[in-house]
Amino acid sequence: MTWYLDAALVAGAAGLVTGAFVPRLIAGIPEPEPEPALEPAADRASQRTAASISEHDSEMLPVTEPVVEEPKELYVDLAARPGLRWKTSVATAVVAGLLGARVGFHPALALALYLAPVGVALAVIDWRTRLLPTRLIAPSYAVVIVLVVLASFLDGDPHALLTAALGWLVAGGTFFVLWFLYPRGMGYGDVRLSGLLGIALGYLGWAELLTGVYAGFLLGGVGGLLLSLLRLVDRKAYPFGPFMLVGAVVGVVAGPYVGAIYA
């Protein structure tokens, strides 16, 4: 398997620059809409239900502490965290450099240069808020699809468009089924992100796609367990998006080797 050092250096340098703008990208994301308030009719019904409980019955009820959820960290506050700019810059440079080393000066390199800073932004957001904002993922679908079509045209490989579409179906379909069967264990933002990564990985090939998806699950399971043992995350509610993104990078880097082994 060929490694492209020159492309890695160029992509890494580009990532160093674009990564510095990740905090600004995060700060520009609108906050999610607040949960709808309880309807007046439902509110009245709940009041009548509470009033119907006698004083004797209320004394027999178990006393439970109210569940108070911590407010989500605002995107503006997240973007202003000390040291975030240089951290995202370095992280984006590393990711872009690794992707460039495997892809080389190929039309698909544009995918790497776009997804590297976006992926770092999504990883930071999900890690701090356990949310993957649609306002960032949805436009990325349009950009990635355009870049895939353009890369396929420039490379003269229309078959890659088919594998990209199948990548979206395989990755997105797998996560959708898991979310449908157990929605408490996975957010729908993970489903949206899986389809986006599936398009990019599918364009590169089946080996990259399958390795990337499997690596995301493996890293999420093992990494989540280790982090929960270290009490760094809640085992039942840790973000899965960062592991999916790292798994995608592993798929690009190690996918050809895995494919060669099985071939």
C-alpha positions, -999 to +999 in steps of 0.1 A: +000+000+000+013+034-010+018+063+014+019+098+000+041+119+022+039+150+000+001+149+001+002+143+038+023+175+043+000+196+021-032+183+037-017+186+072-008+222+065-042+229+052-058+213+082-036+234+105-052+265+090-088+253+087-087+238+122-081+272+136-116+282+124-134+253+141-143+273+172-158+300+150-178+273+132-190+259+165-200+294+177-221+300+146-243+270+151-278+280+163-289+266+196-314+237+194-351+246+199-363+243+235-386+214+243-423+223+238-441+233+269-469+212+283-502+219+266-527+237+288-552+208+285-526+183+295-515+206+323-551+208+336-554+170+334-523+165+354-535+190+380-568+172+384-549+139+387-527+153+415-557+168+433-575+135+432-548+119+454-559+119+490-537+132+517-535+096+531-524+082+497-498+109+493-482+099+525-479+063+513-462+073+481-424+069+480-405+101+482-383+107+452-359+134+444-367+155+413-345+148+383-327+180+374-308+179+341-278+201+337-284+228+310-266+222+277-234+241+273-240+269+248-221+266+215-208+301+220-194+292+254-180+260+241-162+279+213-147+303+238-131+276+259-094+284+266-070+266+243-097+252+220-084+270+189-049+255+190-063+221+200-087+219+171-060+232+148-036+205+157-063+178+157-075+188+122-039+189+109-033+153+122-066+140+107-061+158+074-025+146+072-034+110+078-062+111+052-039+128+027-012+102+033-036+075+022-055+093-005-027+112-021-032+140-047-065+124-058-098+143-064-110+126-032-085+146-013-111+174-013-133+152+008-106+148+034-099+185+035-136+193+041-145+165+065-114+169+087-124+203+103-161+194+102-154+161+119-133+177+146-160+203+152-186+175+155-164+155+179-159+185+202-196+193+202-207+158+208-182+152+236-193+184+254-230+184+247-239+148+236-255+164+205-246+162+168-263+193+154-283+189+122-274+224+113-239+212+106-245+177+094-273+185+069-253+210+048-223+186+049-244+160+031-249+185+002-212+193+001-200+157+004-223+146-024-211+174-047-175+166-039-181+128-045-198+135-079-170+159-089-143+135-078-159+106-097-161+128-129-125+139-126-113+104-119-134+088-146-148+063-122-186+063-122-186+030-103-174+049-072-207+067-071-225+034-067-203+023-038-207+058-023-245+053-024-242+018-011-220+031+017-247+055+027-272+027+027-250+002+046-237+026+073-269+047+076-291+017+075-272-002+101-273+027+126-309+034+118-319-002+127-299+000+159-316+033+168-350+020+159-346-011+180-331+007+210-335+045+207-323+051+243-289+036+234-282+059+204-292+093+194-306+100+159-277+124+153-254+093+152-277+079+124-273+111+104-235+111+109-232+075+099-248+082+065-225+111+059-194+090+068-208+061+048-209+082+016-173+093+019-160+058+030-180+041+004-166+063-023-131+051-013-140+015-014-156-014+005-126-021+026-125+015+039-163+014+045-165-019+064-133-012+084-144+023+093-179+012+105-165-018+125-137+003+140-163+029+152-182+002+170-151-014+184-136+019+196-170+030+210-174-002+230-139-006+243-131+031+246-165+038+263-159+010+288-124+022+296-136+058+300-164+047+322-141+027+344-119+058+348-151+077+356-146+101+328-179+094+312-213+079+321-213+044+308-250+046+299-248+081+282-214+087+267-211+103+233-206+079+204-200+104+176-162+109+184-156+072+182-175+070+149-153+098+135-120+082+147-132+049+133-137+065+099-101+077+100-090+042+109-111+029+080-092+051+055-058+044+070-061+007+077-089-003+053-066-013+024-045-035+046-076-052+060-090-057+025-057-072+014-057-096+043-092-109+036-087-109-002 
